[in-house]
Amino acid sequence: MGAKGEVTMDAFGIMNIVGLLAFAVVGSLRGSEADLDLLGVGVLGVMTALGGGVTRDLLVNATPVALRSMGDVSVALVGVALAVVLSRFGDDLTERPVVRIPDAIGLSAFATTGALVAHDAGLTAFGVVLLATVTGVGGGLISDLLLQNVPSVLVEDFYATCALLGGLAFWLLVDVGVGSQKSAVACAGIVLGLRLLAIRYDWELPTV
């Protein structure tokens, strides 16, 4: 693999670990707040962490990374264990900064991995934006469905839009000749920055 591929995979690996850990914590805490038992909490945490990445890989006709090695699953399980510890410190943690900020980091990280995978697969601009968005919000969608809730990204909050705009920024930067690593950093920064602003100022998309 050439230098370009090595740089891309380095960025992918770092962002993937951050996203897995953050989303496993958030998913597990949501399970705890829904009064699931320990197994249910673990399943929800792992599915939240792995769901977006598995969907991303399937969309580019690749065997999901989570099924090719134990690395992703192990990181997700660490996140589940961390969430179990955090759950002892109070209720409604998913609405507190200690959880909402890691969730924003997870969204940023996974949206970036989606854009990187789409770029390496040679997808169009639409494909890059789609994979960035689906990877960023896929795990949360799955956890909502498992909890029998309407997916929150469809009814409230300025969330999926952050991933969409980050993916678009990634494609634009790559298209004008910026390297994939720098574009990935910009994508992550844009998604994280927008999400933190949305949390701070309670941004929401208008309803119809």
Residue frames as a rotation matrix with the C-alpha (Angstrom) as fourth column:
MET 1
0.579 0.815 0.000 0.00
0.815 -0.579 0.000 0.00
0.000 0.000 -1.000 0.00
GLY 2
-0.115 -0.655 0.747 1.30
0.621 -0.634 -0.460 3.42
0.775 0.411 0.480 -0.95
ALA 3
-0.917 -0.346 -0.197 1.82
0.369 -0.556 -0.745 6.45
0.148 -0.756 0.638 1.24
LYS 4
-0.585 0.768 0.260 -1.64
-0.629 -0.632 0.454 7.80
0.513 0.102 0.853 0.47
GLY 5
0.239 0.702 -0.672 -3.30
-0.079 0.703 0.707 4.58
0.968 -0.116 0.223 1.60
GLU 6
-0.341 -0.441 -0.830 -1.21
0.768 0.379 -0.516 4.41
0.542 -0.814 0.210 4.77
VAL 7
-0.983 -0.004 0.184 -2.12
-0.082 -0.886 -0.456 7.97
0.165 -0.464 0.871 5.73
THR 8
-0.235 0.972 -0.003 -5.81
-0.668 -0.160 0.726 7.28
0.706 0.173 0.687 5.07
MET 9
0.249 0.332 -0.910 -5.79
0.272 0.877 0.395 4.10
0.929 -0.346 0.128 7.11
ASP 10
-0.736 -0.525 -0.428 -3.98
0.579 -0.160 -0.799 5.81
0.351 -0.836 0.422 9.99
ALA 11
-0.827 0.489 0.278 -6.66
-0.530 -0.843 -0.093 8.49
0.189 -0.224 0.956 10.10
PHE 12
0.041 0.875 -0.483 -9.37
-0.475 0.442 0.761 5.86
0.879 0.198 0.434 9.73
GLY 13
-0.145 -0.161 -0.976 -8.02
0.550 0.807 -0.215 3.78
0.822 -0.568 -0.028 12.62
ILE 14
-0.951 -0.258 -0.173 -7.80
0.288 -0.528 -0.799 6.67
0.115 -0.809 0.576 15.07
MET 15
-0.631 0.767 0.121 -11.23
-0.745 -0.641 0.184 8.07
0.219 0.026 0.975 14.24
ASN 16
-0.007 0.632 -0.775 -12.78
-0.233 0.753 0.616 4.60
0.972 0.185 0.142 14.31
ILE 17
-0.494 -0.250 -0.833 -11.54
0.673 0.496 -0.548 3.91
0.550 -0.831 -0.077 17.86
VAL 18
-0.990 0.139 -0.005 -12.80
-0.111 -0.815 -0.569 7.28
-0.083 -0.563 0.822 19.11
GLY 19
-0.385 0.903 -0.190 -16.21
-0.800 -0.224 0.557 6.71
0.461 0.366 0.809 17.54
LEU 20
-0.109 0.305 -0.946 -16.56
0.123 0.949 0.292 3.16
0.986 -0.084 -0.141 18.80
LEU 21
-0.735 -0.260 -0.626 -15.76
0.623 0.106 -0.775 4.09
0.268 -0.960 0.084 22.40
ALA 22
-0.929 0.371 -0.004 -17.98
-0.348 -0.876 -0.334 7.17
-0.128 -0.308 0.943 22.46
PHE 23
-0.245 0.900 -0.360 -21.01
-0.779 0.038 0.626 5.51
0.578 0.434 0.691 20.87
ALA 24
-0.287 0.109 -0.952 -20.72
0.354 0.935 0.000 2.39
0.890 -0.337 -0.307 23.04
VAL 25
-0.926 -0.069 -0.372 -20.87
0.374 -0.316 -0.872 4.59
-0.058 -0.946 0.318 26.14
VAL 26
-0.726 0.679 -0.113 -23.86
-0.682 -0.731 -0.012 6.55
-0.091 0.068 0.994 24.85
GLY 27
-0.187 0.677 -0.712 -25.77
-0.511 0.552 0.659 3.48
0.839 0.487 0.243 23.67
SER 28
-0.498 -0.072 -0.864 -25.18
0.535 0.759 -0.372 1.63
0.682 -0.648 -0.339 26.92
LEU 29
-0.965 0.142 -0.219 -26.34
0.094 -0.592 -0.801 4.58
-0.243 -0.794 0.558 29.02
ARG 30
-0.470 0.846 -0.251 -29.49
-0.842 -0.345 0.415 4.83
0.264 0.406 0.875 26.93
GLY 31
-0.162 0.370 -0.915 -30.11
-0.016 0.926 0.377 1.17
0.987 0.076 -0.144 27.64
SER 32
-0.778 -0.187 -0.599 -29.57
0.573 0.177 -0.800 1.73
0.256 -0.966 -0.030 31.35
GLU 33
-0.883 0.461 -0.085 -32.01
-0.392 -0.826 -0.405 4.64
-0.257 -0.324 0.911 31.36
ALA 34
-0.180 0.836 -0.519 -34.57
-0.799 0.184 0.572 2.42
0.573 0.518 0.635 29.63
ASP 35
0.145 0.178 0.973 -34.20
-0.902 0.428 0.057 -0.06
-0.406 -0.886 0.222 32.51
LEU 36
0.588 -0.070 -0.806 -32.72
-0.469 0.782 -0.410 -2.82
0.659 0.619 0.427 30.36
ASP 37
0.931 -0.334 0.149 -30.87
0.068 0.557 0.828 -5.60
-0.360 -0.760 0.541 32.16
LEU 38
0.172 -0.967 -0.190 -27.10
-0.313 -0.236 0.920 -5.98
-0.934 -0.099 -0.343 31.92
LEU 39
-0.372 -0.267 0.889 -27.30
0.656 0.602 0.455 -8.05
-0.656 0.753 -0.049 28.75
GLY 40
0.558 0.682 0.472 -29.65
0.824 -0.385 -0.417 -5.55
-0.102 0.622 -0.777 27.16
VAL 41
0.791 -0.351 -0.501 -27.36
-0.184 -0.918 0.352 -2.67
-0.583 -0.186 -0.791 28.07
GLY 42
-0.218 -0.951 0.221 -24.42
-0.070 0.241 0.968 -4.50
-0.973 0.195 -0.119 26.53
VAL 43
-0.155 0.243 0.958 -26.29
0.898 0.438 0.034 -5.37
-0.411 0.866 -0.286 23.34
LEU 44
0.839 0.536 0.090 -27.51
0.528 -0.766 -0.366 -1.81
-0.127 0.355 -0.926 22.89
GLY 45
0.535 -0.718 -0.445 -24.05
-0.317 -0.659 0.682 -0.39
-0.783 -0.224 -0.580 23.52
VAL 46
-0.432 -0.730 0.530 -22.37
0.210 0.490 0.846 -2.75
-0.877 0.477 -0.058 21.05
MET 47
0.074 0.537 0.840 -25.04
0.967 0.167 -0.192 -2.24
-0.243 0.827 -0.507 18.39
THR 48
0.920 0.231 -0.316 -24.83
0.195 -0.970 -0.142 1.54
-0.340 0.069 -0.938 18.76
ALA 49
0.196 -0.945 -0.261 -21.06
-0.370 -0.318 0.873 1.39
-0.908 -0.074 -0.412 18.42
LEU 50
-0.630 -0.561 0.536 -20.91
0.148 0.591 0.793 -1.05
-0.762 0.579 -0.289 15.51
GLY 51
0.241 0.883 0.403 -24.13
0.574 0.206 -0.793 -0.32
-0.783 0.422 -0.457 13.61
GLY 52
0.744 0.049 -0.666 -22.91
-0.356 -0.815 -0.457 2.65
-0.566 0.577 -0.589 11.59
GLY 53
-0.235 -0.944 -0.230 -19.61
-0.805 0.056 0.591 1.02
-0.545 0.324 -0.773 10.64
VAL 54
-0.527 0.124 0.841 -21.23
0.275 0.961 0.030 -2.25
-0.804 0.247 -0.541 9.63
THR 55
0.592 0.801 0.092 -23.73
0.415 -0.204 -0.887 -0.40
-0.691 0.563 -0.453 7.44
ARG 56
0.472 -0.522 -0.710 -20.91
-0.681 -0.728 0.082 1.66
-0.560 0.445 -0.699 5.91
ASP 57
-0.573 -0.794 0.203 -18.89
-0.509 0.539 0.671 -1.43
-0.642 0.281 -0.713 4.98
LEU 58
-0.231 0.570 0.788 -21.89
0.542 0.748 -0.383 -3.25
-0.808 0.339 -0.482 3.52
LEU 59
0.732 0.561 -0.387 -22.69
0.053 -0.613 -0.788 -0.26
-0.679 0.556 -0.479 1.30
VAL 60
0.279 -0.699 -0.659 -19.24
-0.938 -0.344 -0.032 -0.50
-0.204 0.627 -0.752 -0.31
ASN 61
0.819 0.178 -0.545 -19.49
-0.372 0.889 -0.269 -4.30
0.436 0.423 0.794 -0.67
ALA 62
-0.335 -0.942 -0.024 -16.88
-0.498 0.199 -0.844 -4.99
0.800 -0.271 -0.536 2.00
THR 63
0.145 0.286 -0.947 -16.96
0.633 0.709 0.311 -7.48
0.760 -0.645 -0.079 4.84
PRO 64
0.820 0.225 0.527 -17.58
-0.173 -0.780 0.602 -5.35
0.546 -0.584 -0.600 7.95
VAL 65
-0.178 -0.959 0.221 -14.43
-0.488 -0.109 -0.866 -4.63
0.854 -0.263 -0.449 9.92
ALA 66
-0.048 0.233 0.971 -16.21
-0.997 0.050 -0.061 -5.77
-0.063 -0.971 0.230 13.09
LEU 67
0.872 0.424 0.245 -16.55
-0.401 0.905 -0.138 -9.27
-0.281 0.022 0.960 11.59
ARG 68
0.691 -0.668 -0.275 -12.92
-0.016 0.366 -0.931 -9.53
0.723 0.648 0.242 10.45
SER 69
-0.514 -0.839 -0.179 -11.22
0.213 0.077 -0.974 -8.88
0.831 -0.539 0.139 13.77
MET 70
0.184 0.556 -0.810 -12.03
0.926 0.179 0.333 -8.57
0.331 -0.811 -0.482 17.45
GLY 71
-0.778 -0.628 -0.029 -10.59
0.601 -0.730 -0.324 -5.07
0.182 -0.270 0.945 17.68
ASP 72
-0.598 0.605 0.526 -13.80
-0.299 -0.777 0.554 -3.12
0.744 0.174 0.645 17.13
VAL 73
0.408 0.781 -0.473 -15.83
0.162 0.448 0.879 -5.41
0.898 -0.436 0.056 19.38
SER 74
-0.073 -0.529 -0.846 -13.22
0.949 0.224 -0.221 -5.12
0.306 -0.819 0.486 22.13
VAL 75
-0.935 -0.255 0.244 -13.27
0.204 -0.955 -0.218 -1.33
0.289 -0.154 0.945 22.03
ALA 76
-0.192 0.952 0.239 -17.08
-0.353 -0.294 0.888 -1.37
0.916 0.087 0.393 22.12
LEU 77
0.413 0.331 -0.848 -17.04
0.550 0.652 0.522 -3.65
0.726 -0.682 0.088 25.16
VAL 78
-0.622 -0.657 -0.426 -14.67
0.766 -0.398 -0.504 -1.27
0.161 -0.640 0.751 26.94
GLY 79
-0.799 0.384 0.463 -17.19
-0.265 -0.915 0.303 1.49
0.540 0.120 0.833 26.26
VAL 80
0.241 0.907 -0.346 -19.99
-0.026 0.362 0.932 -0.66
0.970 -0.216 0.111 27.67
ALA 81
0.070 -0.300 -0.952 -17.99
0.912 0.406 -0.061 -1.30
0.405 -0.863 0.301 30.85
LEU 82
-0.908 -0.416 0.053 -17.27
0.374 -0.861 -0.346 2.42
0.189 -0.295 0.937 31.21
ALA 83
-0.426 0.829 0.364 -20.96
-0.399 -0.533 0.746 3.21
0.812 0.173 0.557 30.82
VAL 84
0.326 0.521 -0.789 -21.91
0.462 0.640 0.614 0.68
0.825 -0.565 -0.032 33.49
VAL 85
-0.423 -0.566 -0.708 -19.58
0.903 -0.200 -0.380 2.50
0.073 -0.800 0.596 35.89
LEU 86
-0.956 0.038 0.292 -20.91
-0.005 -0.994 0.112 5.93
0.294 0.105 0.950 34.89
SER 87
-0.157 0.987 -0.043 -24.51
0.002 0.043 0.999 4.80
0.988 0.157 -0.009 35.33
ARG 88
0.008 0.104 -0.995 -23.86
0.923 0.381 0.048 4.48
0.384 -0.919 -0.092 39.07
PHE 89
-0.801 -0.459 -0.384 -23.41
0.575 -0.768 -0.281 8.25
-0.166 -0.446 0.880 39.31
GLY 90
-0.548 0.667 -0.505 -26.94
-0.275 -0.714 -0.644 9.34
-0.790 -0.214 0.574 38.49
ASP 91
0.070 0.695 0.715 -29.87
0.721 0.461 -0.518 9.30
-0.690 0.551 -0.469 36.07
ASP 92
0.905 0.419 0.074 -30.42
0.331 -0.583 -0.742 11.10
-0.268 0.696 -0.666 32.75
LEU 93
0.070 -0.971 -0.228 -26.71
0.225 -0.208 0.952 11.13
-0.972 -0.118 0.204 32.02
THR 94
-0.210 -0.153 0.966 -27.38
0.950 0.202 0.239 11.16
-0.231 0.967 0.103 28.26
GLU 95
0.683 0.495 0.536 -28.59
0.605 -0.795 -0.037 14.76
0.408 0.350 -0.843 28.60
ARG 96
0.805 -0.446 -0.390 -25.50
0.091 -0.558 0.825 15.91
-0.586 -0.700 -0.408 30.49
PRO 97
0.647 -0.602 -0.469 -22.32
-0.763 -0.491 -0.422 17.33
0.024 0.630 -0.776 28.96
VAL 98
-0.195 -0.774 0.602 -20.31
-0.722 0.529 0.447 14.36
-0.664 -0.348 -0.662 30.24
VAL 99
-0.151 0.220 0.964 -22.21
0.426 0.894 -0.138 12.22
-0.892 0.390 -0.229 27.72
ARG 100
0.826 0.563 0.013 -23.36
0.260 -0.362 -0.895 14.68
-0.499 0.743 -0.446 25.06
ILE 101
0.439 -0.742 -0.507 -19.81
-0.805 -0.575 0.146 15.80
-0.400 0.344 -0.850 24.33
PRO 102
-0.568 -0.621 0.540 -18.47
-0.298 0.767 0.568 12.25
-0.767 0.161 -0.621 23.80
ASP 103
0.203 0.718 0.665 -21.53
0.563 0.471 -0.680 11.61
-0.802 0.512 -0.309 21.63
ALA 104
0.870 0.058 -0.489 -20.59
-0.282 -0.755 -0.592 14.63
-0.404 0.653 -0.641 19.53
ILE 105
-0.136 -0.985 -0.104 -17.05
-0.831 0.057 0.553 13.27
-0.539 0.161 -0.827 19.26
GLY 106
-0.402 0.057 0.914 -18.43
0.197 0.980 0.025 9.91
-0.894 0.190 -0.406 18.17
LEU 107
0.696 0.705 0.133 -20.58
0.342 -0.163 -0.926 11.54
-0.631 0.690 -0.354 15.50
SER 108
0.610 -0.555 -0.565 -17.57
-0.715 -0.694 -0.091 13.47
-0.342 0.459 -0.820 14.25
ALA 109
-0.387 -0.845 0.370 -15.32
-0.614 0.535 0.580 10.42
-0.688 -0.002 -0.726 14.24
PHE 110
-0.239 0.344 0.908 -17.75
0.417 0.881 -0.224 8.10
-0.877 0.325 -0.354 12.48
ALA 111
0.842 0.494 -0.217 -18.82
0.056 -0.479 -0.876 10.67
-0.536 0.726 -0.431 9.89
THR 112
0.281 -0.836 -0.471 -15.14
-0.884 -0.417 0.213 11.09
-0.374 0.356 -0.856 9.06
THR 113
-0.574 -0.479 0.664 -14.53
-0.223 0.872 0.437 7.34
-0.788 0.103 -0.607 8.70
GLY 114
0.325 0.769 0.550 -17.54
0.473 0.372 -0.799 7.14
-0.819 0.519 -0.243 6.41
ALA 115
0.848 -0.046 -0.528 -16.14
-0.397 -0.715 -0.575 9.89
-0.351 0.697 -0.625 4.20
LEU 116
-0.147 -0.988 -0.038 -12.71
-0.849 0.106 0.517 8.23
-0.507 0.108 -0.855 4.13
VAL 117
-0.410 0.057 0.910 -14.10
0.175 0.984 0.017 4.82
-0.895 0.166 -0.414 3.18
ALA 118
0.673 0.725 0.148 -16.27
0.338 -0.123 -0.933 6.39
-0.658 0.678 -0.328 0.48
HIS 119
0.582 -0.547 -0.601 -13.27
-0.737 -0.668 -0.106 8.25
-0.344 0.505 -0.792 -0.92
ASP 120
-0.473 -0.821 0.319 -11.10
-0.618 0.567 0.544 5.13
-0.628 0.060 -0.776 -0.98
ALA 121
-0.212 0.489 0.846 -13.93
0.443 0.820 -0.362 3.25
-0.871 0.298 -0.390 -2.71
GLY 122
-0.948 -0.261 0.180 -14.07
0.278 -0.410 0.869 5.90
-0.153 0.874 0.462 -5.43
LEU 123
-0.093 0.995 0.023 -17.65
0.953 0.096 -0.288 6.95
-0.289 -0.005 -0.957 -4.74
THR 124
-0.113 0.185 0.976 -19.29
0.598 -0.772 0.215 10.08
0.793 0.608 -0.023 -6.10
ALA 125
-0.785 -0.104 0.610 -19.96
-0.294 -0.805 -0.516 13.23
0.545 -0.584 0.601 -4.09
PHE 126
0.243 0.948 0.207 -23.38
-0.774 0.061 0.630 11.83
0.585 -0.314 0.748 -3.21
GLY 127
0.530 -0.092 -0.843 -21.76
0.252 0.966 0.052 8.59
0.810 -0.240 0.535 -2.06
VAL 128
-0.584 -0.807 -0.081 -19.27
0.387 -0.190 -0.902 10.41
0.713 -0.559 0.424 0.16
VAL 129
-0.597 0.430 0.677 -21.98
-0.680 -0.719 -0.143 12.51
0.426 -0.546 0.722 1.81
LEU 130
0.467 0.836 -0.288 -24.28
-0.572 0.534 0.622 9.51
0.674 -0.126 0.728 2.18
LEU 131
0.268 -0.420 -0.867 -21.64
0.488 0.835 -0.254 7.29
0.831 -0.355 0.429 3.79
ALA 132
-0.790 -0.538 0.293 -20.52
0.065 -0.549 -0.834 10.09
0.609 -0.640 0.468 6.12
THR 133
-0.304 0.766 0.567 -24.10
-0.867 -0.469 0.170 10.60
0.396 -0.440 0.806 7.28
VAL 134
0.610 0.582 -0.538 -25.09
-0.370 0.810 0.455 6.94
0.700 -0.079 0.709 7.53
THR 135
-0.077 -0.722 -0.687 -21.92
0.508 0.565 -0.651 6.02
0.858 -0.399 0.323 9.39
GLY 136
-0.823 -0.284 0.493 -22.38
-0.178 -0.694 -0.698 8.91
0.540 -0.662 0.520 11.80
VAL 137
-0.371 0.776 0.510 -26.02
-0.929 -0.312 -0.200 8.27
0.004 -0.548 0.837 12.69
GLY 138
-0.107 0.365 -0.925 -26.49
-0.482 0.795 0.369 4.57
0.870 0.485 0.091 11.83
GLY 139
-0.739 -0.241 -0.629 -25.74
0.360 0.649 -0.671 3.25
0.570 -0.722 -0.393 15.29
GLY 140
-0.903 0.430 -0.013 -28.11
-0.255 -0.560 -0.788 5.73
-0.346 -0.708 0.615 16.90
LEU 141
-0.236 0.835 -0.497 -30.87
-0.922 -0.032 0.386 4.80
0.306 0.549 0.777 14.46
ILE 142
-0.268 0.069 -0.961 -30.46
-0.040 0.996 0.082 1.13
0.963 0.060 -0.264 15.34
SER 143
-0.926 -0.110 -0.362 -30.54
0.344 0.153 -0.926 1.83
0.157 -0.982 -0.104 19.08
ASP 144
-0.662 0.749 -0.027 -33.72
-0.704 -0.635 -0.318 3.89
-0.255 -0.191 0.948 18.70
LEU 145
-0.046 0.658 -0.752 -35.39
-0.743 0.481 0.466 1.06
0.668 0.580 0.466 16.77
LEU 146
-0.519 -0.203 -0.830 -34.31
0.272 0.882 -0.385 -1.49
0.810 -0.426 -0.402 19.40
LEU 147
-0.938 0.182 -0.294 -35.87
0.235 -0.289 -0.928 0.74
-0.253 -0.940 0.228 22.05
GLN 148
-0.232 0.896 0.379 -39.00
0.972 0.204 0.113 1.07
0.023 0.395 -0.919 19.88
ASN 149
0.075 0.179 -0.981 -38.56
0.292 -0.944 -0.150 4.81
-0.953 -0.275 -0.123 19.48
VAL 150
0.934 0.109 0.341 -38.92
0.357 -0.340 -0.870 6.96
0.021 0.934 -0.357 16.39
PRO 151
0.052 -0.998 0.038 -35.26
0.981 0.044 -0.186 7.67
0.184 0.047 0.982 15.45
SER 152
0.356 0.111 -0.928 -34.38
0.613 -0.777 0.142 10.91
-0.705 -0.619 -0.345 17.20
VAL 153
-0.684 -0.695 -0.222 -32.37
0.277 -0.529 0.802 12.20
-0.675 0.487 0.554 14.22
LEU 154
-0.677 0.491 0.549 -35.62
0.641 0.027 0.767 12.30
0.361 0.871 -0.333 12.23
VAL 155
0.330 0.944 -0.005 -37.73
0.765 -0.265 0.587 14.28
0.552 -0.197 -0.810 14.66
GLU 156
0.988 0.033 -0.149 -35.50
0.124 -0.742 0.658 16.55
-0.089 -0.669 -0.738 16.69
ASP 157
0.456 -0.868 -0.198 -32.13
0.157 -0.140 0.978 18.16
-0.876 -0.477 0.072 17.16
PHE 158
0.756 -0.400 -0.518 -29.43
-0.652 -0.384 -0.654 19.35
0.063 0.832 -0.551 14.74
TYR 159
0.339 -0.547 0.765 -27.55
-0.387 0.661 0.643 16.06
-0.858 -0.514 0.012 14.49
ALA 160
0.336 -0.181 0.924 -27.50
0.692 0.714 -0.112 14.21
-0.639 0.677 0.365 11.19
THR 161
0.971 0.065 0.232 -27.11
0.209 -0.709 -0.673 17.54
0.120 0.702 -0.702 9.39
CYS 162
0.562 -0.826 0.026 -23.70
-0.639 -0.415 0.648 17.96
-0.525 -0.381 -0.761 11.05
ALA 163
-0.065 -0.573 0.817 -22.49
0.163 0.801 0.576 14.69
-0.984 0.171 0.041 9.51
LEU 164
0.596 0.375 0.710 -23.98
0.742 0.081 -0.666 15.60
-0.307 0.923 -0.230 6.14
LEU 165
0.975 -0.222 -0.007 -22.20
-0.213 -0.926 -0.311 18.96
0.063 0.305 -0.950 6.05
GLY 166
0.275 -0.921 0.275 -18.94
-0.557 0.080 0.826 17.41
-0.783 -0.381 -0.491 7.23
GLY 167
0.080 -0.181 0.980 -19.10
0.551 0.828 0.108 14.82
-0.831 0.531 0.166 4.46
LEU 168
0.854 0.286 0.435 -19.80
0.521 -0.452 -0.725 17.53
-0.010 0.845 -0.534 1.91
ALA 169
0.777 -0.622 -0.093 -16.84
-0.580 -0.766 0.278 19.56
-0.244 -0.162 -0.956 3.16
PHE 170
0.068 -0.751 0.657 -14.59
-0.095 0.650 0.754 16.48
-0.993 -0.113 -0.027 2.90
TRP 171
0.328 0.107 0.939 -15.59
0.819 0.464 -0.339 15.90
-0.472 0.879 0.064 -0.72
LEU 172
0.987 0.073 0.145 -15.14
0.136 -0.856 -0.499 19.56
0.088 0.512 -0.855 -1.68
LEU 173
0.539 -0.842 0.022 -11.66
-0.642 -0.394 0.658 19.69
-0.545 -0.369 -0.753 -0.16
VAL 174
-0.066 -0.543 0.837 -10.54
0.238 0.806 0.542 16.47
-0.969 0.235 0.076 -1.82
ASP 175
0.584 0.408 0.702 -12.03
0.746 0.072 -0.663 17.65
-0.321 0.910 -0.262 -5.12
VAL 176
0.966 -0.247 0.072 -9.89
-0.201 -0.899 -0.389 20.80
0.161 0.362 -0.918 -5.10
GLY 177
0.383 -0.876 -0.291 -6.73
-0.061 0.291 -0.955 18.83
0.922 0.384 0.058 -4.37
VAL 178
0.080 -0.329 0.941 -6.45
-0.976 -0.218 0.007 18.81
0.203 -0.919 -0.338 -0.59
GLY 179
-0.727 -0.454 -0.515 -5.06
-0.370 0.891 -0.264 15.49
0.578 -0.001 -0.816 0.73
SER 180
0.119 0.850 -0.513 -7.41
0.093 0.505 0.858 13.00
0.988 -0.150 -0.019 2.28
GLN 181
-0.284 -0.261 -0.923 -5.76
0.904 0.248 -0.349 13.28
0.320 -0.933 0.166 5.73
LYS 182
-0.987 -0.085 -0.135 -6.17
0.124 -0.943 -0.309 17.06
-0.100 -0.321 0.942 5.89
SER 183
-0.488 0.873 -0.018 -9.69
-0.469 -0.244 0.849 16.75
0.736 0.423 0.528 4.50
ALA 184
0.015 0.459 -0.888 -10.49
0.543 0.742 0.393 14.18
0.840 -0.488 -0.238 7.19
VAL 185
-0.672 -0.313 -0.671 -9.25
0.738 -0.349 -0.577 16.54
-0.053 -0.883 0.466 9.92
ALA 186
-0.933 0.356 0.056 -11.39
-0.337 -0.917 0.213 19.33
0.127 0.180 0.975 8.47
CYS 187
-0.213 0.885 -0.415 -14.41
-0.141 0.393 0.909 17.04
0.967 0.252 0.041 8.26
ALA 188
-0.148 0.102 -0.984 -14.01
0.850 0.521 -0.073 15.97
0.505 -0.847 -0.164 11.88
GLY 189
-0.877 -0.265 -0.401 -13.57
0.445 -0.763 -0.470 19.56
-0.181 -0.590 0.787 13.03
ILE 190
-0.765 0.639 0.084 -16.62
-0.458 -0.630 0.627 20.80
0.453 0.441 0.775 11.14
VAL 191
-0.018 0.791 -0.612 -18.89
0.168 0.606 0.778 18.02
0.986 -0.088 -0.144 12.40
LEU 192
-0.256 -0.143 -0.956 -17.71
0.936 0.210 -0.282 18.39
0.241 -0.967 0.080 15.99
GLY 193
-0.975 -0.173 -0.141 -17.87
0.202 -0.951 -0.235 22.17
-0.093 -0.258 0.962 15.92
LEU 194
-0.554 0.831 0.056 -21.39
-0.435 -0.346 0.831 22.24
0.710 0.436 0.553 14.48
ARG 195
0.065 0.601 -0.796 -22.63
0.443 0.698 0.563 19.63
0.894 -0.390 -0.221 16.93
LEU 196
-0.506 -0.311 -0.804 -21.18
0.862 -0.171 -0.476 21.45
0.011 -0.935 0.355 19.95
LEU 197
-0.977 0.203 0.057 -22.75
-0.197 -0.975 0.106 24.70
0.077 0.092 0.993 18.77
ALA 198
-0.267 0.928 -0.260 -26.06
-0.213 0.206 0.955 22.90
0.940 0.311 0.142 18.32
ILE 199
-0.040 0.188 -0.981 -25.86
0.841 0.537 0.068 21.60
0.540 -0.822 -0.180 21.89
ARG 200
-0.789 -0.380 -0.483 -24.89
0.596 -0.666 -0.448 25.00
-0.151 -0.641 0.752 23.25
TYR 201
-0.871 0.412 -0.268 -27.60
-0.436 -0.900 0.034 26.97
-0.227 0.146 0.963 21.44
ASP 202
-0.337 0.780 0.528 -30.29
0.099 0.587 -0.804 24.27
-0.936 -0.218 -0.275 21.14
TRP 203
-0.592 0.082 -0.802 -30.30
-0.772 -0.346 0.534 24.33
-0.233 0.935 0.268 17.36
GLU 204
-0.270 0.529 0.805 -33.07
0.257 0.845 -0.469 22.38
-0.928 0.081 -0.364 15.65
LEU 205
-0.976 0.044 0.216 -34.21
0.208 -0.134 0.969 22.06
0.071 0.990 0.122 12.06
PRO 206
-0.558 0.829 -0.032 -37.63
-0.782 -0.538 -0.315 23.58
-0.278 -0.151 0.949 11.36
THR 207
-0.576 0.482 0.660 -40.61
0.335 0.876 -0.347 21.24
-0.746 0.021 -0.666 11.12
VAL 208
-0.947 0.273 0.169 -42.95
0.108 -0.225 0.968 21.21
0.302 0.935 0.184 8.15
